[in-house]
Amino acid sequence: MKKEKIELPKELVDKLREKAKEMSFESVEEYIELILTEFVEEESTSFEEEDEEKIKKRLKALGYL
């Protein structure tokens, strides 16, 4: 699969790098890709308002919101 570069704030990448390391990911890119893939897949299915709040909280904790 062809990859593209996306710029993110350094502080966010540092936080994500730390989380990726804690979870034994081989790279921060691999971790971010997983998070975004899960979000997109969840976004494409219908979900309850409660699920939407959980997703928003998770993304906020990761610094995306």
C-alpha positions as CSV (number, residue, x, y, z in Angstrom):
1,M,0.0,0.0,0.0
2,K,1.3,3.4,-0.9
3,K,2.0,5.7,2.0
4,E,1.8,9.5,2.4
5,K,3.3,11.8,4.9
6,I,1.1,13.8,7.3
7,E,2.5,16.5,9.5
8,L,1.5,16.5,13.2
9,P,2.5,18.8,16.1
10,K,5.8,17.6,17.7
11,E,4.2,17.4,21.2
12,L,1.4,15.1,19.9
13,V,3.9,12.9,18.2
14,D,6.0,12.7,21.3
15,K,3.0,11.6,23.3
16,L,2.0,9.0,20.7
17,R,5.6,7.8,20.5
18,E,5.6,7.2,24.3
19,K,2.2,5.4,24.1
20,A,3.5,3.3,21.2
21,K,6.6,2.3,23.2
22,E,4.5,1.4,26.2
23,M,2.3,-0.9,24.1
24,S,5.3,-2.5,22.3
25,F,4.6,-1.1,18.9
26,E,7.6,-1.2,16.6
27,S,7.1,2.4,15.5
28,V,4.9,5.4,16.3
29,E,3.7,5.3,12.7
30,E,2.4,1.8,13.2
31,Y,0.6,2.9,16.3
32,I,-1.0,6.0,14.6
33,E,-2.0,3.9,11.7
34,L,-3.8,1.4,13.9
35,I,-5.6,4.2,15.8
36,L,-6.8,5.9,12.6
37,T,-7.8,2.6,11.0
38,E,-9.9,1.7,14.0
39,F,-11.5,5.2,14.0
40,V,-12.3,5.1,10.3
41,E,-13.8,1.6,10.6
42,E,-15.9,2.5,13.6
43,E,-16.9,5.8,11.9
44,S,-18.2,3.8,8.9
45,T,-20.5,1.7,11.0
46,S,-23.5,2.9,12.9
47,F,-23.0,3.3,16.6
48,E,-24.8,4.6,19.7
49,E,-24.3,8.0,21.1
50,E,-22.5,6.4,24.1
51,D,-20.0,4.9,21.7
52,E,-19.5,8.2,20.0
53,E,-18.7,9.8,23.4
54,K,-16.1,7.0,24.1
55,I,-14.4,7.6,20.8
56,K,-14.3,11.4,21.4
57,K,-12.8,10.8,24.9
58,R,-10.2,8.5,23.4
59,L,-9.2,10.9,20.7
60,K,-9.1,13.7,23.1
61,A,-6.8,11.7,25.4
62,L,-4.6,11.1,22.4
63,G,-4.5,14.8,21.6
64,Y,-6.5,14.6,18.4
65,L,-9.4,16.7,19.8
